[in-house]
Amino acid sequence: MKIPTQGFGATRGLLAVYVENRPPLEEYKNLNKIIPLQQGEIEYINQECGNGWRKVFNVFSKFIAELSHPDHNFTKLKKNDTRWQTYRDSTLLQGHSQEALIFSAPDLAQSHYTWHIIAGRTYAKLLFKDQLFTNSLVWLDEEFAIDEVNKLIVCPYFDYRQLSNIKIAKLVALIKDGAGGIHQST
């Protein structure tokens, strides 16, 4: 039996980020679909679940700001208000956003997202062990891998120490380059 896609955010869009765990709150325990977060819900999760989830949401928002993808609504914010903090608080993972944070395995055959990002090498390797959903994944180094065919990227977990600003820039470059011309490192 197929497990339904579970997570926060938009049901279709530009980015789907996959993480192994969900916030340990009763209201999210039995998710069986992607739900849009409401205004203030990220702050609620941060208060209830601590610094780990604050880092995930902050890094996610910083990544979107750095990406500044022309097809993403971050670029459509008021010109004097394109701070990642404003995006996090007003739009990130809400129904009118263009991204999702997903707590179930990627289903690339039924995808409604342009890019798929698995946050965390350990989680990615667990997924690959349990199911072979990509034959074209190429590891670029110890932390990043890309599947050009499925527009799938493996990167470090969304945490300041693991996905630093330099590594956010690398993730952005992989997307901006459209995954073209990337060769396996030795």
NORNORZI-V74231 format. One record per pair of residues at least 12 apart in sequence whose C-alpha atoms are under 6 Angstrom apart, sorted by the first residue. I is the first residue (numbers start at 0). J is the second residue. D is the distance in whole Angstrom. If there is no record, write none. Layout:
i: (I;I)
j: (J;J)
d: (D;D)
//
This chain:
i: (3;4;4;5;5;5;5;5;5;5;6;6;6;6;7;7;7;7;7;7;8;8;8;8;8;8;8;9;9;9;9;9;11;11;12;12;12;13;13;13;13;14;14;14;15;15;15;16;16;16;16;17;17;17;17;17;18;18;19;35;35;36;36;54;55;55;58;60;60;61;62;64;66;114;115;116;116;116;117;118;118;118;119;119;119;139;139;142;142;147)
j: (31;32;103;30;31;32;33;101;102;103;33;100;101;102;33;34;35;92;99;100;34;35;92;93;94;98;99;94;96;97;98;99;111;112;97;98;112;97;98;112;113;98;112;114;98;99;115;100;101;116;117;100;101;102;117;118;102;118;102;93;94;92;93;158;157;158;157;83;87;83;167;83;171;150;151;151;152;153;153;154;155;156;154;155;156;183;184;154;155;178)
d: (6;5;6;6;5;4;5;6;5;6;4;5;4;5;5;5;5;6;6;5;6;4;4;5;6;6;4;5;6;6;6;5;5;5;4;6;5;5;6;5;5;5;6;5;6;5;5;5;6;5;6;6;5;6;5;6;5;6;6;5;5;6;5;5;5;6;6;5;6;5;6;5;5;5;5;6;5;6;5;5;5;4;6;5;4;5;5;6;6;5)
//
